[in-house]
Amino acid sequence: MAIDGRGGDGGIDVDVRVARTDQVVHVFQLKYFPEGFSGGHVARRAQIKKSMSQAIETVNPPVWSLVVPRKVTVQERKAVRAMRKGHRMIVRFVTPVELDLLLAKYPDIEERFTADRAIELLSAVHRPSATLTKPSDLHDEVRRVEGRLNARSEYWGTSFSLGPDGTYVETLHPKRPDAPEREPLGLALTASFSPDDADLRQRFERALKFGVMEPIVLPGTVVESLQKTGPAWFEEKIEHANIEIRSLDVPHESERVKVDVLNPAGRSIARLTGATTATSSGYGGVVLHTLLEGGVHQRWTLPSDPSESGSVTTSAQFVGSTAHEIRRALRFWSALQNATTLELSVGSEAPTRLNYEATPTDPDLQFESFIEDLCFLENHFDVPLRLPESVDTSDVVWARVMRLLASGEATAHPFTGTFSGILDGSRDPGLETLLGDGAAIVARSEQFGVEMFGEELVLADIAYYAHGARIDEPDLVRAAFERGTARNMRVEIRPVDGLPWVIYSPGLLEAAGHDVVVTKPWGLRGVDERSGYDRLPNREGNQGGRGGTHRHA
């Protein structure tokens, strides 16, 4: 903390405190005594003594330092230390030698306090903006440098940037189409790869042959030299520097593509369309990246030499694609498993055929079944169902349940344990049965909807059926009737013995030609049926059993 001493500082110009406790641990006393405080200036010692005494009296610091702009003599040091009068306080001296060492360690402090002089000097040569003390100074200096850069070459322009970490980037761009011929610029790289750099060398050589798709960094241990050849403003030799090789930052002009899987007779058995997403080229050929329907990514490596074999790698990221797009992608992927030839068509260019060696993979039957359910729902509800980042078991179950309901089938409700009802205050035999041993019940709702992947799937007129159900907490309900407070009372109706509710759409059930409610299983791979399904009297395959049928009304 710096203390303004113009009105009396209590013997403290700067104090150093512990942040947590606010305890003073060091006091600096500043005295501008350029001639010292001996000989004709010995009277100044009284000022020093007064400041020290005030500091001892107010904060009693363990360390007290005198800061003066000249070297302190041995006699002066003895005189100042004697002023402590028995107090156990360390006395130090900060002179120009110590100050110069501190300024060398923290140069920004010196720059801050010498800025005014720099402004005077730079103003004299008409460069006051070089001090960067005004908001517009940086812009003015950059524009001045830009002018000088443009003047150094009529063929090449230069842009530059400075990142937060101090990384300087200089980019050259041609001012005219014939710049490479009029003022050629060259780079000659000498690199030495050790056996430990085998992978890096392979990637580097591939980048030279087919172009750079991902940045490659050559460390200084590999780079012996980089010789830049050309005009004087460009030519230089750089040794043992880290070099990053990357593609030009030029927007890719996408083109339409078509990929066919061909059978031995040369006929297409599967096809996907899409677009190019990136290209690169080198002395030996090109690499082409494509994004096809359903999130299928392909990387085509096409050598210029017809005697060399090309290659293609395929991967898929289905997120964001519709169910029908994904189904097309899955069928394409399945065809790839037995493919020997692929054909790539880009824009209006002639197709390129490539021998293909498949890597067999086991199909994900559970996922394929899920996509088939979603395709059915897309058709029935006329909505696009785009696959989200994550899918859980409940999504898989609801897709199957909604497909069964929309197909006119009955199935077990995935989650509902009770069905809510409101009493009208009347007490009839049917209600008494629900309060006792239980009874079969059908409850209907005018509308039933499920949200799936941002789309609302709605069915009209849904029915909930239980072969036997009871009202929860029957004693409370009976007591309410006895008090006359049962009207508008909310009750929960639950199937007996832990059985699930059976749900169906009466209209769709009838349209499908069913007059008996038969509960279909979900039939999902890797997913257990609804708890209690195997004990449902009207489950599929149990219609010959007692109470195994229910005619819908």
C-alpha positions as CSV (number, residue, x, y, z in Angstrom):
1,M,0.0,0.0,0.0
2,A,1.4,3.4,-0.9
3,I,0.6,6.3,1.5
4,D,0.2,9.9,0.3
5,G,2.7,11.7,2.5
6,R,2.1,15.2,1.5
7,G,0.1,15.9,4.6
8,G,2.2,13.7,6.9
9,D,2.4,10.0,6.5
10,G,3.1,8.8,10.0
11,G,6.6,7.6,9.1
12,I,5.3,5.3,6.3
13,D,5.5,5.8,2.6
14,V,4.8,2.2,1.5
15,D,3.8,-0.6,3.8
16,V,3.6,-4.4,3.0
17,R,0.8,-6.3,4.7
18,V,-0.3,-9.9,5.0
19,A,-3.5,-10.2,3.0
20,R,-5.3,-12.5,5.4
21,T,-4.5,-10.7,8.7
22,D,-3.7,-7.2,7.5
23,Q,-0.5,-7.3,9.6
24,V,2.3,-4.9,8.5
25,V,5.5,-6.9,7.8
26,H,7.6,-4.3,6.0
27,V,7.8,-0.5,5.8
28,F,9.6,1.5,3.0
29,Q,10.5,5.1,3.8
30,L,11.3,7.2,0.7
31,K,13.7,10.2,1.1
32,Y,14.8,12.2,-1.9
33,F,18.3,13.0,-0.7
34,P,20.5,13.0,-3.8
35,E,23.4,14.6,-1.9
36,G,23.1,12.1,1.0
37,F,22.7,13.0,4.7
38,S,26.3,13.7,5.8
39,G,28.5,16.7,6.0
40,G,26.5,19.8,5.1
41,H,23.3,17.7,4.9
42,V,23.7,16.0,8.3
43,A,20.5,17.8,9.5
44,R,18.5,15.5,7.2
45,R,19.2,12.6,9.7
46,A,16.6,14.2,12.0
47,Q,13.9,13.7,9.3
48,I,14.9,10.0,8.9
49,K,14.8,9.5,12.7
50,K,11.4,11.1,13.0
51,S,10.0,8.9,10.2
52,M,11.5,5.7,11.8
53,S,10.2,6.6,15.3
54,Q,6.7,7.3,13.9
55,A,6.7,3.9,12.1
56,I,7.8,2.1,15.3
57,E,5.1,3.9,17.3
58,T,2.2,3.2,14.8
59,V,2.8,-0.3,13.4
60,N,6.2,-1.5,14.8
61,P,7.3,-3.3,11.6
62,P,9.7,-6.2,11.8
63,V,11.6,-4.7,8.7
64,W,12.1,-1.1,7.9
65,S,13.8,0.1,4.6
66,L,15.2,3.5,3.7
67,V,15.0,4.2,0.0
68,V,17.4,7.0,-1.2
69,P,18.7,7.9,-4.7
70,R,22.4,7.5,-3.9
71,K,24.8,5.1,-2.4
72,V,24.7,5.1,1.5
73,T,28.1,5.4,3.2
74,V,29.2,3.1,6.1
75,Q,28.9,6.0,8.6
76,E,25.4,6.8,7.3
77,R,24.3,3.2,7.7
78,K,25.6,3.1,11.3
79,A,23.8,6.4,12.1
80,V,20.5,5.1,10.8
81,R,20.7,1.8,12.6
82,A,21.5,3.6,15.9
83,M,18.1,5.4,15.6
84,R,16.3,2.1,16.6
85,K,17.2,2.7,20.2
86,G,17.0,-1.0,21.2
87,H,13.9,-1.9,19.1
88,R,14.3,-5.4,17.5
89,M,13.7,-4.2,13.9
90,I,15.8,-5.0,10.8
91,V,17.0,-1.9,9.0
92,R,17.7,-2.1,5.3
93,F,18.8,0.3,2.6
94,V,17.5,0.5,-1.0
95,T,19.9,2.5,-3.2
96,P,20.3,2.9,-7.0
97,V,22.0,-0.5,-7.3
98,E,19.0,-2.3,-5.8
99,L,16.6,-0.1,-7.7
100,D,18.3,-0.9,-11.0
101,L,18.2,-4.6,-10.3
102,L,14.4,-4.4,-9.6
103,L,13.7,-2.4,-12.7
104,A,15.6,-4.9,-14.8
105,K,13.4,-7.6,-13.3
106,Y,10.2,-5.6,-13.9
107,P,10.8,-3.5,-17.1
108,D,7.2,-2.5,-17.5
109,I,7.5,-0.3,-14.4
110,E,10.3,1.7,-16.0
111,E,8.4,2.0,-19.3
112,R,5.4,3.3,-17.5
113,F,7.4,6.1,-15.7
114,T,9.5,7.0,-18.8
115,A,6.6,7.2,-21.2
116,D,6.5,11.0,-21.2
117,R,10.1,11.2,-22.3
118,A,9.5,8.7,-25.1
119,I,6.6,10.7,-26.3
120,E,8.9,13.8,-26.5
121,L,11.5,11.9,-28.5
122,L,9.1,10.3,-30.9
123,S,7.2,13.5,-31.4
124,A,10.4,15.0,-32.5
125,V,10.6,12.5,-35.4
126,H,6.9,12.7,-36.1
127,R,6.0,9.3,-34.5
128,P,4.1,10.1,-31.4
129,S,1.7,7.2,-32.1
130,A,4.5,4.7,-31.5
131,T,4.1,5.2,-27.8
132,L,0.7,3.5,-28.0
133,T,-0.7,5.8,-25.3
134,K,-3.9,6.7,-27.1
135,P,-6.7,4.5,-28.4
136,S,-5.9,5.4,-32.0
137,D,-2.2,4.9,-31.8
138,L,-2.2,1.1,-32.5
139,H,-4.4,1.6,-35.6
140,D,-2.1,4.4,-36.9
141,E,1.0,2.3,-36.3
142,V,-0.5,-0.8,-38.0
143,R,-1.6,1.3,-41.0
144,R,2.0,2.7,-41.2
145,V,3.5,-0.8,-41.2
146,E,0.9,-1.9,-43.8
147,G,2.0,0.9,-46.1
148,R,5.6,-0.2,-45.8
149,L,4.7,-3.9,-46.4
150,N,2.8,-3.0,-49.6
151,A,5.8,-0.9,-50.8
152,R,8.3,-3.7,-50.4
153,S,6.8,-5.9,-53.2
154,E,4.5,-5.2,-56.1
155,Y,3.7,-8.9,-56.4
156,W,3.1,-10.1,-52.8
157,G,1.0,-8.7,-50.0
158,T,1.5,-9.5,-46.4
159,S,-0.9,-9.9,-43.5
160,F,0.1,-10.6,-39.9
161,S,-1.4,-11.3,-36.5
162,L,-0.3,-11.6,-32.9
163,G,-2.1,-14.1,-30.7
164,P,-2.7,-13.9,-27.0
165,D,0.1,-16.3,-26.3
166,G,2.6,-14.1,-28.3
167,T,2.4,-16.3,-31.4
168,Y,3.2,-14.2,-34.5
169,V,1.7,-15.3,-37.8
170,E,2.7,-13.8,-41.2
171,T,0.7,-14.7,-44.3
172,L,1.7,-13.9,-47.9
173,H,-0.8,-13.6,-50.7
174,P,-0.4,-12.8,-54.3
175,K,-1.4,-9.3,-55.5
176,R,-1.7,-10.5,-59.1
177,P,-2.1,-13.9,-60.8
178,D,1.5,-13.9,-62.2
179,A,3.1,-13.2,-58.8
180,P,4.8,-16.7,-58.6
181,E,6.4,-16.2,-62.1
182,R,7.3,-12.5,-61.6
183,E,8.7,-12.8,-58.1
184,P,9.1,-16.5,-57.2
185,L,9.3,-17.5,-53.6
186,G,10.9,-20.8,-52.6
187,L,11.1,-23.0,-49.5
188,A,13.7,-25.8,-49.1
189,L,13.2,-28.0,-46.1
190,T,15.9,-30.2,-44.7
191,A,14.6,-32.7,-42.2
192,S,16.1,-35.7,-40.4
193,F,13.8,-38.3,-38.9
194,S,15.0,-40.7,-36.3
195,P,13.5,-44.2,-35.9
196,D,11.3,-42.8,-33.1
197,D,9.8,-40.4,-35.7
198,A,8.6,-43.2,-38.0
199,D,4.9,-42.3,-37.6
200,L,5.5,-38.6,-38.1
201,R,7.6,-39.3,-41.2
202,Q,4.8,-41.4,-42.7
203,R,2.2,-38.6,-42.1
204,F,4.6,-36.0,-43.5
205,E,5.3,-38.0,-46.6
206,R,1.6,-38.7,-47.1
207,A,0.9,-35.0,-46.8
208,L,3.4,-34.2,-49.5
209,K,1.9,-36.9,-51.8
210,F,-1.8,-36.2,-51.2
211,G,-1.9,-32.8,-49.6
212,V,-2.4,-31.6,-46.0
213,M,-5.8,-32.3,-44.4
214,E,-4.9,-32.1,-40.8
215,P,-2.0,-29.8,-39.5
216,I,1.4,-31.5,-39.1
217,V,4.0,-30.2,-36.7
218,L,7.7,-30.9,-37.3
219,P,9.7,-30.3,-34.1
220,G,13.1,-28.6,-34.1
221,T,14.7,-31.9,-33.5
222,V,13.6,-33.0,-36.9
223,V,14.0,-29.8,-38.8
224,E,17.6,-29.2,-39.7
225,S,16.9,-26.0,-41.7
226,L,14.3,-24.2,-43.7
227,Q,15.8,-22.1,-46.5
228,K,13.6,-19.3,-47.8
229,T,14.7,-18.2,-51.3
230,G,13.6,-15.1,-53.2
231,P,13.9,-11.4,-52.9
232,A,15.9,-9.8,-50.0
233,W,12.7,-9.0,-48.0
234,F,11.9,-12.8,-48.0
235,E,15.1,-14.7,-48.1
236,E,16.5,-16.2,-44.9
237,K,17.6,-19.5,-43.3
238,I,15.9,-20.8,-40.2
239,E,17.5,-23.7,-38.3
240,H,16.0,-26.2,-35.8
241,A,12.7,-24.4,-35.6
242,N,9.3,-26.0,-35.0
243,I,7.4,-25.9,-38.3
244,E,3.6,-26.4,-38.6
245,I,2.3,-27.5,-42.0
246,R,-1.4,-26.9,-42.7
247,S,-3.7,-26.4,-45.6
248,L,-4.7,-23.1,-47.0
249,D,-7.5,-21.4,-45.1
250,V,-9.7,-21.2,-48.2
251,P,-13.5,-22.0,-48.1
252,H,-14.3,-25.3,-49.7
253,E,-16.6,-25.2,-52.7
254,S,-18.8,-28.2,-52.2
255,E,-19.8,-30.5,-55.1
256,R,-22.6,-33.1,-55.3
257,V,-21.4,-36.7,-55.1
258,K,-22.9,-40.1,-55.7
259,V,-21.5,-43.4,-54.3
260,D,-22.6,-46.7,-55.7
261,V,-21.9,-50.2,-54.4
262,L,-21.4,-52.5,-57.4
263,N,-22.0,-56.2,-57.7
264,P,-19.6,-58.4,-59.8
265,A,-21.7,-57.6,-62.9
266,G,-21.1,-53.9,-62.4
267,R,-24.7,-53.1,-61.3
268,S,-25.5,-50.8,-58.4
269,I,-26.9,-52.7,-55.4
270,A,-26.8,-49.7,-53.0
271,R,-26.4,-45.9,-53.4
272,L,-26.0,-42.8,-51.3
273,T,-25.8,-39.2,-52.4
274,G,-24.2,-36.3,-50.6
275,A,-21.6,-33.6,-51.1
276,T,-17.8,-33.1,-50.8
277,T,-16.7,-31.5,-47.5
278,A,-12.9,-31.1,-48.0
279,T,-10.3,-31.8,-50.6
280,S,-6.5,-31.8,-50.6
281,S,-3.9,-32.6,-53.3
282,G,-0.2,-33.2,-53.6
283,Y,2.4,-34.4,-56.1
284,G,0.9,-37.9,-56.1
285,G,-2.9,-37.5,-56.0
286,V,-5.9,-36.2,-54.2
287,V,-7.9,-36.9,-51.0
288,L,-11.6,-36.3,-51.0
289,H,-13.9,-36.2,-48.0
290,T,-17.6,-36.7,-48.5
291,L,-20.7,-36.5,-46.3
292,L,-23.5,-38.8,-47.5
293,E,-27.1,-39.3,-46.5
294,G,-27.7,-40.5,-43.0
295,G,-24.4,-39.1,-41.6
296,V,-22.1,-41.5,-43.6
297,H,-18.5,-40.1,-43.9
298,Q,-16.1,-41.3,-46.6
299,R,-12.5,-40.5,-47.2
300,W,-11.3,-41.3,-50.7
301,T,-7.6,-41.5,-51.5
302,L,-7.1,-41.4,-55.3
303,P,-3.5,-41.7,-56.6
304,S,-2.6,-40.0,-59.9
305,D,-0.7,-43.0,-61.1
306,P,-3.2,-45.6,-62.4
307,S,-0.9,-48.4,-61.3
308,E,-1.3,-47.5,-57.7
309,S,-4.3,-48.7,-55.7
310,G,-6.5,-46.1,-54.1
311,S,-8.4,-46.6,-50.8
312,V,-11.7,-45.5,-49.1
313,T,-12.6,-45.5,-45.5
314,T,-16.1,-45.3,-44.2
315,S,-17.6,-44.1,-40.9
316,A,-20.9,-43.0,-39.7
317,Q,-22.3,-40.4,-37.3
318,F,-26.1,-40.7,-37.4
319,V,-26.9,-37.8,-35.0
320,G,-29.2,-35.2,-36.7
321,S,-30.3,-37.5,-39.5
322,T,-33.9,-38.7,-39.9
323,A,-34.9,-42.3,-39.5
324,H,-35.4,-42.8,-43.2
325,E,-32.0,-41.4,-44.0
326,I,-30.4,-43.6,-41.3
327,R,-32.2,-46.7,-42.8
328,R,-30.8,-45.9,-46.2
329,A,-27.3,-45.5,-44.6
330,L,-27.7,-48.9,-42.8
331,R,-28.7,-50.6,-46.0
332,F,-25.7,-49.1,-47.8
333,W,-23.4,-50.2,-44.9
334,S,-24.8,-53.7,-45.1
335,A,-24.1,-53.8,-48.9
336,L,-20.5,-52.7,-48.2
337,Q,-19.9,-55.9,-46.2
338,N,-19.8,-57.9,-49.4
339,A,-18.7,-55.2,-51.8
340,T,-15.7,-55.6,-54.1
341,T,-16.1,-52.4,-56.2
342,L,-17.2,-48.8,-55.3
343,E,-18.0,-46.1,-57.8
344,L,-17.6,-42.4,-57.0
345,S,-19.3,-39.7,-59.1
346,V,-18.4,-36.0,-58.4
347,G,-20.3,-33.3,-60.1
348,S,-20.3,-33.8,-63.9
349,E,-16.9,-35.6,-63.9
350,A,-16.6,-39.2,-65.2
351,P,-17.2,-41.8,-62.4
352,T,-14.1,-43.3,-60.7
353,R,-14.2,-47.0,-59.7
354,L,-12.1,-48.4,-56.9
355,N,-11.5,-51.9,-55.8
356,Y,-12.9,-52.3,-52.3
357,E,-11.9,-54.7,-49.5
358,A,-14.6,-54.9,-46.9
359,T,-13.9,-55.1,-43.1
360,P,-16.7,-57.3,-41.8
361,T,-18.7,-55.9,-38.8
362,D,-21.5,-57.4,-36.9
363,P,-24.8,-55.6,-37.4
364,D,-26.5,-53.9,-34.5
365,L,-29.8,-55.6,-34.7
366,Q,-31.3,-53.7,-31.7
367,F,-30.4,-50.3,-33.4
368,E,-31.7,-51.4,-36.7
369,S,-35.0,-52.5,-35.1
370,F,-35.3,-49.1,-33.4
371,I,-34.8,-47.3,-36.7
372,E,-37.5,-49.4,-38.4
373,D,-39.9,-48.4,-35.6
374,L,-39.0,-44.7,-36.1
375,C,-39.5,-45.1,-39.9
376,F,-43.0,-46.4,-39.3
377,L,-43.7,-43.5,-37.0
378,E,-42.4,-41.0,-39.5
379,N,-44.8,-42.4,-42.1
380,H,-47.8,-42.7,-39.8
381,F,-47.5,-39.2,-38.2
382,D,-45.9,-37.5,-41.1
383,V,-43.0,-36.0,-39.1
384,P,-39.2,-36.1,-39.3
385,L,-37.7,-37.9,-36.3
386,R,-34.0,-36.8,-36.2
387,L,-31.7,-38.9,-34.0
388,P,-30.5,-36.9,-30.9
389,E,-27.1,-37.0,-29.2
390,S,-28.2,-39.6,-26.8
391,V,-30.9,-42.3,-26.8
392,D,-32.0,-44.3,-23.8
393,T,-34.1,-47.4,-23.2
394,S,-37.3,-45.4,-22.7
395,D,-37.0,-44.0,-26.2
396,V,-36.6,-47.5,-27.7
397,V,-39.7,-48.7,-25.7
398,W,-41.9,-45.8,-26.5
399,A,-41.1,-46.1,-30.2
400,R,-42.2,-49.7,-30.2
401,V,-45.3,-48.9,-28.0
402,M,-46.4,-46.1,-30.4
403,R,-45.8,-48.3,-33.4
404,L,-48.0,-51.1,-31.9
405,L,-50.8,-48.6,-31.0
406,A,-50.7,-46.9,-34.4
407,S,-50.9,-50.4,-36.0
408,G,-54.2,-51.1,-34.1
409,E,-52.6,-53.4,-31.5
410,A,-52.9,-53.4,-27.7
411,T,-49.8,-53.5,-25.5
412,A,-48.6,-53.0,-22.0
413,H,-48.2,-49.4,-20.8
414,P,-44.5,-48.9,-20.1
415,F,-44.6,-46.9,-16.9
416,T,-48.1,-46.0,-15.6
417,G,-48.9,-47.8,-12.3
418,T,-52.2,-46.1,-11.5
419,F,-55.0,-44.3,-13.4
420,S,-56.4,-41.2,-11.7
421,G,-60.2,-40.6,-11.4
422,I,-62.5,-38.1,-9.8
423,L,-65.5,-39.3,-7.8
424,D,-68.9,-37.7,-8.6
425,G,-70.2,-38.4,-5.0
426,S,-72.4,-41.4,-6.0
427,R,-71.8,-44.8,-4.5
428,D,-72.7,-47.8,-6.8
429,P,-72.0,-51.5,-6.8
430,G,-69.2,-51.0,-9.3
431,L,-67.4,-48.6,-7.1
432,E,-67.9,-50.9,-4.1
433,T,-66.2,-53.7,-6.1
434,L,-63.2,-51.4,-6.8
435,L,-63.0,-50.6,-3.1
436,G,-63.1,-54.3,-2.3
437,D,-61.7,-57.3,-4.2
438,G,-61.4,-55.4,-7.4
439,A,-63.0,-55.6,-10.9
440,A,-62.2,-55.4,-14.6
441,I,-62.1,-51.8,-15.7
442,V,-61.8,-49.8,-19.0
443,A,-60.9,-46.1,-18.7
444,R,-60.8,-43.9,-21.8
445,S,-59.1,-40.7,-22.7
446,E,-59.9,-38.6,-25.7
447,Q,-56.2,-38.0,-26.6
448,F,-52.9,-39.6,-25.9
449,G,-49.5,-38.1,-26.9
450,V,-45.8,-38.8,-26.6
451,E,-43.1,-36.3,-27.4
452,M,-40.2,-38.0,-29.3
453,F,-37.1,-36.1,-30.5
454,G,-38.9,-32.8,-30.5
455,E,-42.0,-34.0,-32.3
456,E,-45.4,-34.6,-30.8
457,L,-47.0,-38.0,-31.7
458,V,-50.7,-37.9,-30.9
459,L,-53.3,-40.6,-31.0
460,A,-57.0,-39.9,-30.5
461,D,-59.3,-42.0,-28.2
462,I,-57.0,-44.2,-26.1
463,A,-58.3,-46.9,-23.7
464,Y,-56.7,-48.2,-20.5
465,Y,-57.8,-51.7,-19.6
466,A,-57.1,-53.8,-16.5
467,H,-58.5,-57.4,-16.0
468,G,-58.7,-56.6,-12.3
469,A,-58.1,-53.2,-10.5
470,R,-58.7,-51.7,-7.1
471,I,-58.8,-48.2,-5.7
472,D,-55.8,-47.3,-3.5
473,E,-56.5,-46.5,0.2
474,P,-60.1,-47.7,0.2
475,D,-60.7,-47.0,3.9
476,L,-60.0,-43.3,3.3
477,V,-62.5,-43.3,0.4
478,R,-65.2,-45.0,2.5
479,A,-64.7,-42.5,5.3
480,A,-65.1,-39.7,2.9
481,F,-68.5,-41.1,1.8
482,E,-69.6,-41.4,5.4
483,R,-68.7,-37.7,6.0
484,G,-70.3,-36.7,2.8
485,T,-67.1,-35.3,1.4
486,A,-66.4,-37.8,-1.4
487,R,-67.6,-35.6,-4.2
488,N,-64.7,-34.4,-6.4
489,M,-62.3,-36.6,-4.4
490,R,-59.3,-37.8,-6.5
491,V,-58.6,-41.5,-6.4
492,E,-55.9,-43.7,-7.8
493,I,-56.9,-47.0,-9.5
494,R,-54.3,-49.7,-9.7
495,P,-54.3,-53.1,-11.4
496,V,-54.2,-56.0,-9.0
497,D,-51.2,-58.2,-8.3
498,G,-48.7,-55.8,-9.9
499,L,-50.1,-56.3,-13.4
500,P,-49.6,-53.5,-16.0
501,W,-52.3,-51.4,-17.7
502,V,-53.1,-52.5,-21.2
503,I,-53.5,-49.6,-23.6
504,Y,-54.9,-49.5,-27.1
505,S,-56.8,-47.2,-29.5
506,P,-60.4,-48.5,-29.9
507,G,-60.7,-46.9,-33.3
508,L,-57.4,-48.2,-34.7
509,L,-58.1,-51.6,-33.1
510,E,-61.4,-51.8,-34.9
511,A,-59.8,-50.6,-38.2
512,A,-57.3,-53.4,-37.9
513,G,-60.1,-55.9,-37.8
514,H,-59.7,-56.8,-34.1
515,D,-62.8,-57.2,-31.9
516,V,-60.9,-58.8,-29.0
517,V,-58.1,-57.1,-27.1
518,V,-55.0,-59.2,-27.2
519,T,-52.0,-57.7,-25.5
520,K,-49.0,-57.8,-27.8
521,P,-45.5,-58.1,-26.2
522,W,-43.0,-55.4,-27.0
523,G,-40.6,-58.0,-28.5
524,L,-37.5,-55.7,-28.2
525,R,-34.0,-57.1,-28.3
526,G,-32.1,-56.5,-25.1
527,V,-35.1,-55.0,-23.3
528,D,-37.2,-56.9,-20.8
529,E,-41.0,-57.0,-21.2
530,R,-43.1,-54.9,-18.9
531,S,-43.1,-56.3,-15.4
532,G,-46.2,-58.5,-15.0
533,Y,-46.8,-59.0,-18.8
534,D,-46.3,-62.8,-18.5
535,R,-49.2,-62.9,-16.0
536,L,-51.7,-60.9,-18.1
537,P,-54.8,-63.1,-18.8
538,N,-55.2,-61.6,-22.3
539,R,-51.5,-61.7,-23.3
540,E,-50.8,-63.0,-26.8
541,G,-50.9,-66.8,-26.9
542,N,-53.1,-67.1,-23.8
543,Q,-56.5,-66.6,-25.3
544,G,-57.5,-70.2,-24.4
545,G,-57.1,-69.5,-20.7
546,R,-59.7,-68.4,-18.2
547,G,-60.5,-64.8,-18.6
548,G,-58.1,-64.5,-21.5
549,T,-60.2,-62.3,-23.7
550,H,-61.6,-58.8,-23.5
551,R,-64.0,-57.4,-26.1
552,H,-63.5,-53.7,-26.6
553,A,-66.5,-51.5,-26.5
